[in-house]
């Protein structure tokens, strides 16, 4: 068990009908992409209002700066290394999330929930698709929207699925333009159809991942650039979900959790977002890769208009939602904790974790204890400061990252190495790193962790 993070089983929720759960997961959105997080070039009024009606977290970390591992973590409550999804999966990857792992969908389905997923999966193909992982319904793409032939690589045809059936082909940029609206229409329909029964809706949008797609209603609306237009359409999409809840009398009976999978893909210049005050972005273990916007809304249960700066992670989504729904926690070890006291604004609530590990892909590159963050020696990618190139890849530079200690409380941008001033803190974090390596492994040190479980194996032709 890493960092004392295994959650204990808790008493079920006492409500007559457990709350509906809507989990919205945006792709490649930066911490600074919403106006409620300081964006000034354009507005995101729906998410601003959601924050005003709920709680906005400023120190929320996902478990990876890459798509697949981040998704594995938010659905299982485990570090991606534990469930052997440490890196981004390609369409031909032979592995994915194991069917032996219990996803949030499976846990809530066992509680009697209707479960639906609409959007990007990216945790394995064929026999490892969503309906094998606890979802009653699925509509979306099996992996990233840039994994398609126009990319210039030898990707297979990018198909849109309804359950196990191919219902469309995404072959042009015009097809990409329709994705956000198609997902939103399906999400609203799911809510309408399940209004009389507890439901879990997992809505991982393909946007704002490149290639950017936006409908004619939002193209040019921001008067900034295509990326801003795309963010504004995602904001609208959240509003459509919230309106559907209200129209069906479910507003007060639904917990909506909004966040994103990793930081902005900065080499795409003006087709990428902003990490705000944080260093670097997607694919790095600096804060810009891990720190994400996070808004939780549940009227009467989650305080309105609150800004919370205590530490919370994507690992905690599963155990927290199991607590509020009365679902049973996974049988196997997880790394998240029940953070309901923090989410619900209990005055005595503390940060969800003292310790957090920054892995990517299989390398332990950094770790955090309270507000202290130690970057361990590794090679990372420098992405910041690249000019806008109309969505064309501007490249990255590999940089050696020496060991460095940062105090995130007063240096969130990781600019001032204070390791020489605090050798005892460095020693403590190095000891914690050794504990993590023993449990979860570290490919830099060529250590295989004893707590790592087997991945799922893709069966050829089983779709």
Secondary structure by P-SEA (a helix, b strand, c coil): ccccccccccccccccccbbbbbbbbcccccccccccccccccaaaaaaaaaabbbbccccccccccaaaaaaaaccccccccccccccccccccccccccccaaaaaaaaccbbbbccccccccccccccccccccccccccccccccccccccccbbbbcccccccccccaaaaaaaaaaaaaaaaaaaaacccbbbbbbbbcccccccccccccccccccccaaaaaaaaaaaaaaaaaaaaaaacccccbbbbbbbccccccccccccccccccccccccccccccbbbbbbbbcccccccccccccccccaaaaaaaaaacccccccccccccccccccccccccccccbbbbbccccccccccccbbbbcbbbbbbbcccccccccccbbbbbbbcbbbbccccccccccccccccaaaaaaaaaaaaaaaaacccccccbbbccbbbbbbbbcccc
